[in-house]
Amino acid sequence: MPFESLSVTALGNIYLGLLALAVLLYAILDGYDLGVGVLFPPHNEQFKDDMIASIGPYWDANETWLVLAVGILLIAFPEAHSQILQTLYLPATFMLLGLILRGVSFDFRAKVPHNKKPKWDTCFKYGSILTTLSQGYMLGIWVTGLRTDIYAQGFALLAAFGVTAAYAFIGACWLILKSEGDLQAKAFYWAKRCLLVLASGILAVSLLNLTLHDEVRVLWLESPVGWVLMTIPLTCFALLLLCSVVLKKLPEAGGKGEWLPFAIALLIFGLCFAAFGISYYPYVVPGKLAFMDVLSDGNSLRFLLVGAVVVVPCILAYTVLVYRIFAGKSEKLSYY
């Protein structure tokens, strides 16, 4: 059998890495199209049509990474999967309802009579908001180690609004890249406003995060690598400052460099994710379940890894192909 030489520890790290990759790509790819939904304006019909067109070719495929992440968690770390869903079944249900509402609204808005279209647009917007708030809340509870006390609830609510702001920010940056004219000008405005909220959220979550787990506080404030780790949040704030400058200058650049805000947003997402990963390794549930304590049988993992090394590159290749095919400014979306 392939991968027979891999130790159980190596297998655990591989599956943990695959899980991290799936979550990161989901947060980035579905994050921007959720952000576009959050930013849906209430009354501008043309803006809404153009915003839908900007995510139309991608949004369904983006959710593949969420399915992959949940599958890896179930297959490789079943005990962690069980405890996470037992604690978070209610927000997970709300998240699924939001995703269903988005999917139904996306198709129905193009099929119903024109006078009923605003109702489905409203459903799309609030389905997006429900999804982002649920994901942020779930992230907050996960970070606390699946605690349910009042402090954990407060942290989770802060994370819910922080994740929503982050998605709205990357969604606005996506619209700068994909749109033109009045919508692009509005996207610049949205990006500037969301950037301020995002910066405040990163600062608050970073500080509060140090109070949740002794190991994290020691790692960041007392260990020799702490000074290196501190460069991550400092770089994030430097990138946010750079992005604020770019957002001011780009409208006068005649269409040049419109990719910069989205590229900066990707870097910020990646750095924030790296900070979480470094802080909580080797835990699947911070401070509670280390990955080696909840790892599946080694022989099963070796067998399934054969499929993973085929499926994951195929999904990556498909994703890259779609983004290459539909590169450039978005065009009018047609269902016929």
C-alpha positions as CSV (number, residue, x, y, z in Angstrom):
1,M,0.0,0.0,0.0
2,P,1.3,3.5,-0.8
3,F,2.5,5.7,2.2
4,E,3.2,2.6,4.3
5,S,6.4,4.2,5.6
6,L,4.6,7.2,7.0
7,S,4.4,7.3,10.7
8,V,1.1,8.1,12.6
9,T,2.5,11.4,13.6
10,A,3.4,12.3,10.0
11,L,-0.1,11.3,8.9
12,G,-1.6,13.5,11.6
13,N,0.4,16.4,10.4
14,I,-0.5,15.8,6.8
15,Y,-4.2,15.7,7.5
16,L,-4.0,18.7,9.8
17,G,-2.3,20.5,7.0
18,L,-5.0,19.5,4.5
19,L,-7.6,20.6,6.9
20,A,-5.9,24.0,7.4
21,L,-5.6,24.4,3.6
22,A,-9.2,23.7,3.0
23,V,-10.3,26.1,5.7
24,L,-8.0,28.9,4.5
25,L,-9.1,28.5,0.9
26,Y,-12.8,28.5,1.9
27,A,-12.3,31.6,4.0
28,I,-10.7,33.4,1.1
29,L,-12.8,32.2,-1.8
30,D,-16.2,31.9,-0.3
31,G,-15.3,34.8,2.0
32,Y,-15.3,37.3,-0.9
33,D,-18.6,36.1,-2.4
34,L,-20.2,36.1,1.1
35,G,-18.9,39.6,1.5
36,V,-20.5,40.7,-1.8
37,G,-23.8,39.4,-0.4
38,V,-23.3,41.3,2.8
39,L,-22.7,44.5,0.8
40,F,-25.8,44.1,-1.3
41,P,-27.4,47.6,-1.5
42,P,-31.1,47.7,-0.7
43,H,-32.4,49.8,-3.6
44,N,-29.9,49.9,-6.5
45,E,-31.1,47.2,-9.0
46,Q,-28.2,47.7,-11.4
47,F,-25.6,47.4,-8.7
48,K,-27.1,44.1,-7.4
49,D,-27.2,42.6,-10.9
50,D,-23.5,43.6,-11.5
51,M,-22.5,42.2,-8.1
52,I,-24.2,38.9,-8.7
53,A,-22.5,38.8,-12.1
54,S,-19.1,39.3,-10.5
55,I,-19.4,36.1,-8.4
56,G,-21.7,34.1,-10.7
57,P,-19.0,31.8,-12.3
58,Y,-17.3,31.1,-9.0
59,W,-19.5,31.0,-5.9
60,D,-20.8,27.4,-6.2
61,A,-17.3,26.0,-6.6
62,N,-15.9,28.0,-3.7
63,E,-18.1,26.1,-1.2
64,T,-16.4,22.9,-2.2
65,W,-13.6,23.7,0.3
66,L,-16.1,23.8,3.1
67,V,-17.3,20.3,2.2
68,L,-13.7,19.1,2.0
69,A,-12.8,20.7,5.4
70,V,-15.8,19.0,7.2
71,G,-15.0,15.7,5.4
72,I,-11.3,15.8,6.5
73,L,-12.4,16.6,10.1
74,L,-14.8,13.7,10.2
75,I,-12.4,11.2,8.6
76,A,-9.1,12.1,10.3
77,F,-10.3,13.5,13.7
78,P,-13.7,12.0,14.4
79,E,-13.7,12.7,18.1
80,A,-13.0,16.4,17.4
81,H,-15.7,16.4,14.7
82,S,-18.2,15.0,17.3
83,Q,-17.4,17.5,20.0
84,I,-17.3,20.5,17.7
85,L,-20.7,19.7,16.2
86,Q,-22.2,18.8,19.6
87,T,-21.3,22.2,20.9
88,L,-21.9,24.2,17.8
89,Y,-25.0,22.4,16.3
90,L,-27.2,25.5,16.6
91,P,-24.9,28.0,14.9
92,A,-24.0,25.3,12.3
93,T,-27.7,24.9,11.6
94,F,-28.0,28.7,11.1
95,M,-25.0,28.7,8.8
96,L,-26.5,25.9,6.7
97,L,-29.8,27.8,6.6
98,G,-28.0,30.9,5.4
99,L,-26.1,29.0,2.7
100,I,-29.4,27.4,1.5
101,L,-31.1,30.8,1.5
102,R,-28.3,32.2,-0.6
103,G,-28.4,29.4,-3.1
104,V,-32.1,29.5,-3.5
105,S,-32.2,33.3,-3.8
106,F,-29.3,33.3,-6.3
107,D,-31.4,31.3,-8.8
108,F,-34.9,32.5,-8.0
109,R,-34.0,36.2,-8.4
110,A,-33.5,35.4,-12.1
111,K,-36.6,33.4,-12.6
112,V,-39.4,35.2,-10.8
113,P,-41.4,38.2,-12.1
114,H,-39.5,41.5,-11.9
115,N,-41.7,42.9,-9.1
116,K,-40.7,39.9,-6.8
117,K,-37.0,40.1,-7.5
118,P,-36.3,42.5,-4.6
119,K,-37.6,40.0,-2.1
120,W,-35.1,37.4,-3.3
121,D,-32.3,40.0,-3.3
122,T,-33.2,40.7,0.3
123,C,-33.1,37.0,1.1
124,F,-29.7,36.7,-0.6
125,K,-28.3,39.6,1.5
126,Y,-29.6,38.3,4.8
127,G,-28.7,34.8,4.0
128,S,-25.1,36.0,3.5
129,I,-25.2,38.0,6.8
130,L,-26.6,35.0,8.7
131,T,-23.8,32.8,7.2
132,T,-21.0,35.1,8.1
133,L,-22.3,35.8,11.6
134,S,-22.7,32.1,12.2
135,Q,-19.2,31.3,11.0
136,G,-17.6,34.0,13.1
137,Y,-19.5,32.9,16.2
138,M,-18.4,29.3,15.6
139,L,-14.8,30.5,15.2
140,G,-15.0,32.4,18.4
141,I,-16.3,29.4,20.4
142,W,-13.8,27.1,18.8
143,V,-10.9,29.4,19.8
144,T,-12.1,29.4,23.4
145,G,-11.8,25.6,23.4
146,L,-15.6,25.0,23.0
147,R,-16.4,26.9,26.2
148,T,-19.9,28.2,26.7
149,D,-19.5,30.7,29.6
150,I,-20.4,34.3,29.4
151,Y,-16.8,35.4,28.5
152,A,-16.7,32.9,25.7
153,Q,-20.0,34.1,24.4
154,G,-18.8,37.7,24.4
155,F,-15.6,36.7,22.5
156,A,-17.7,34.7,20.0
157,L,-20.0,37.6,19.3
158,L,-16.9,39.8,18.7
159,A,-15.6,37.2,16.4
160,A,-18.9,37.1,14.6
161,F,-18.9,40.8,13.7
162,G,-15.1,40.6,13.0
163,V,-15.5,37.8,10.5
164,T,-18.4,39.6,8.9
165,A,-16.3,42.8,8.5
166,A,-13.4,40.8,7.1
167,Y,-15.7,39.1,4.5
168,A,-17.2,42.5,3.6
169,F,-13.7,44.0,3.2
170,I,-12.5,41.2,0.9
171,G,-15.8,41.3,-1.0
172,A,-15.4,45.1,-1.6
173,C,-11.8,44.5,-2.8
174,W,-13.1,41.8,-5.2
175,L,-15.6,44.3,-6.6
176,I,-12.9,46.8,-7.2
177,L,-11.1,44.2,-9.3
178,K,-14.2,42.9,-11.2
179,S,-16.4,46.0,-11.7
180,E,-16.3,49.4,-13.4
181,G,-17.9,52.8,-13.2
182,D,-20.3,53.7,-10.3
183,L,-20.2,50.2,-8.7
184,Q,-16.4,50.3,-8.6
185,A,-16.5,53.8,-7.0
186,K,-19.0,52.4,-4.4
187,A,-16.7,49.4,-3.8
188,F,-13.9,51.8,-3.0
189,Y,-16.1,53.5,-0.4
190,W,-17.2,50.1,1.1
191,A,-13.5,48.9,1.3
192,K,-12.4,52.0,3.2
193,R,-15.2,51.7,5.7
194,C,-14.7,47.9,6.2
195,L,-11.0,48.4,6.5
196,L,-11.4,50.5,9.7
197,V,-13.7,47.9,11.3
198,L,-11.4,45.1,10.3
199,A,-8.4,46.8,11.8
200,S,-10.3,47.3,15.1
201,G,-11.4,43.7,15.1
202,I,-7.9,42.3,14.5
203,L,-6.6,44.4,17.3
204,A,-9.3,43.4,19.8
205,V,-9.2,39.7,18.9
206,S,-5.4,39.6,19.1
207,L,-5.4,41.1,22.6
208,L,-8.2,39.0,23.9
209,N,-6.7,35.9,22.4
210,L,-3.8,36.2,24.8
211,T,-6.2,35.9,27.7
212,L,-7.8,32.6,26.6
213,H,-5.0,30.0,26.9
214,D,-1.9,30.1,29.0
215,E,0.1,28.2,26.3
216,V,-0.7,30.9,23.7
217,R,0.2,33.7,26.1
218,V,3.5,32.1,26.9
219,L,4.3,31.4,23.3
220,W,3.7,35.0,22.2
221,L,5.0,36.9,25.2
222,E,7.6,34.7,26.9
223,S,9.1,32.3,24.4
224,P,12.2,33.0,22.3
225,V,10.1,32.9,19.1
226,G,7.7,35.5,20.5
227,W,9.5,38.4,18.8
228,V,9.3,36.6,15.5
229,L,5.5,35.9,16.0
230,M,4.9,39.6,16.8
231,T,5.9,40.4,13.2
232,I,2.7,38.8,12.0
233,P,0.2,41.3,13.5
234,L,2.6,44.1,12.8
235,T,2.8,43.1,9.2
236,C,-1.1,42.9,9.1
237,F,-1.4,46.5,10.3
238,A,1.3,47.6,7.9
239,L,-0.7,46.0,5.1
240,L,-3.9,47.6,6.3
241,L,-2.2,51.0,6.3
242,L,-0.8,50.3,2.8
243,C,-4.3,49.3,1.6
244,S,-5.8,52.5,2.9
245,V,-3.2,54.5,0.9
246,V,-3.9,52.4,-2.2
247,L,-7.6,52.8,-1.9
248,K,-7.1,56.6,-1.9
249,K,-4.8,56.7,-4.9
250,L,-6.3,54.0,-7.2
251,P,-9.4,56.0,-8.3
252,E,-7.0,58.5,-9.9
253,A,-4.8,55.8,-11.5
254,G,-6.8,55.3,-14.6
255,G,-7.6,51.6,-14.0
256,K,-4.0,50.5,-13.2
257,G,-3.4,48.4,-10.1
258,E,-7.0,47.4,-9.4
259,W,-5.8,44.0,-8.3
260,L,-3.8,45.5,-5.4
261,P,-6.5,45.8,-2.8
262,F,-7.6,42.2,-3.3
263,A,-4.0,41.0,-3.2
264,I,-3.4,42.8,0.0
265,A,-6.6,41.3,1.5
266,L,-5.4,37.8,0.5
267,L,-2.1,38.5,2.4
268,I,-3.9,39.8,5.5
269,F,-6.2,36.7,5.5
270,G,-3.2,34.4,5.1
271,L,-1.2,36.1,7.9
272,C,-4.2,36.0,10.3
273,F,-4.7,32.4,9.6
274,A,-0.9,31.7,10.1
275,A,-1.1,33.4,13.5
276,F,-4.0,31.1,14.5
277,G,-2.3,28.0,13.2
278,I,1.0,28.7,15.0
279,S,-0.8,29.7,18.2
280,Y,-2.9,26.6,18.4
281,Y,-0.7,23.8,16.9
282,P,-0.9,20.9,17.7
283,Y,-4.5,21.3,18.8
284,V,-7.6,20.5,16.8
285,V,-9.7,22.1,19.5
286,P,-7.5,24.8,21.3
287,G,-6.4,23.8,24.7
288,K,-8.6,20.7,24.7
289,L,-7.9,18.1,22.0
290,A,-4.5,17.7,20.4
291,F,-4.6,16.1,17.0
292,M,-2.6,13.0,18.1
293,D,-5.2,12.3,20.8
294,V,-8.1,12.2,18.3
295,L,-6.5,10.8,15.2
296,S,-8.1,7.9,13.3
297,D,-6.5,4.6,12.7
298,G,-3.2,4.8,10.8
299,N,-4.0,2.2,8.2
300,S,-7.3,3.9,7.4
301,L,-5.6,7.2,7.0
302,R,-2.9,5.8,4.7
303,F,-5.6,4.3,2.5
304,L,-7.6,7.5,2.3
305,L,-4.5,9.5,1.6
306,V,-4.3,7.8,-1.8
307,G,-7.6,9.5,-2.6
308,A,-6.6,12.8,-1.1
309,V,-3.5,13.2,-3.2
310,V,-5.7,12.8,-6.3
311,V,-8.8,14.8,-5.3
312,V,-7.1,17.8,-3.7
313,P,-4.9,18.6,-6.7
314,C,-7.9,18.1,-9.0
315,I,-9.9,20.6,-7.0
316,L,-7.0,23.1,-7.0
317,A,-6.5,22.7,-10.7
318,Y,-10.2,23.2,-11.4
319,T,-10.3,26.3,-9.2
320,V,-7.3,27.8,-11.0
321,L,-8.8,27.0,-14.4
322,V,-12.1,28.6,-13.6
323,Y,-10.4,31.8,-12.4
324,R,-8.3,31.9,-15.5
325,I,-11.2,31.4,-17.8
326,F,-13.3,34.1,-16.2
327,A,-10.4,36.6,-15.6
328,G,-11.0,40.2,-16.2
329,K,-14.0,42.4,-15.6
330,S,-17.3,40.6,-15.1
331,E,-19.9,40.5,-17.8
332,K,-23.7,40.5,-17.6
333,L,-24.8,37.3,-16.0
334,S,-27.2,35.2,-18.1
335,Y,-29.2,32.1,-17.1
336,Y,-30.3,31.3,-20.7
